[in-house]
Amino acid sequence: MNIVSNASRRQITRERKSRGLWVDDRPENNVYERQAFQAQGVEFSLALSTNEALDILKTNKFAVIISDMGRKEGPQEGYVLLD
């Protein structure tokens, strides 16, 4: 039983390490960057706003979060997400 639970934890940790959240109101502007990361095994969830990102973060863990600093919500919105 312990072996199974340890294997499950390792799998979850490995999956989390290869997942990122990209927050940008214009995701078409970073298609090539995301493709470069994906070529290295990193998969991204996308959020168009701070509120959408916060909702996603309630139920998901990510190894990295990349955020556009200025979005339609405001010129310093990346800092709002960081808070």
Beta strands, then each sheet from edge to edge (+ up, - down):
strand 1: 19-23
strand 2: 43-47
strand 3: 64-67
sheet 1: 2+ 1+ 3+
end
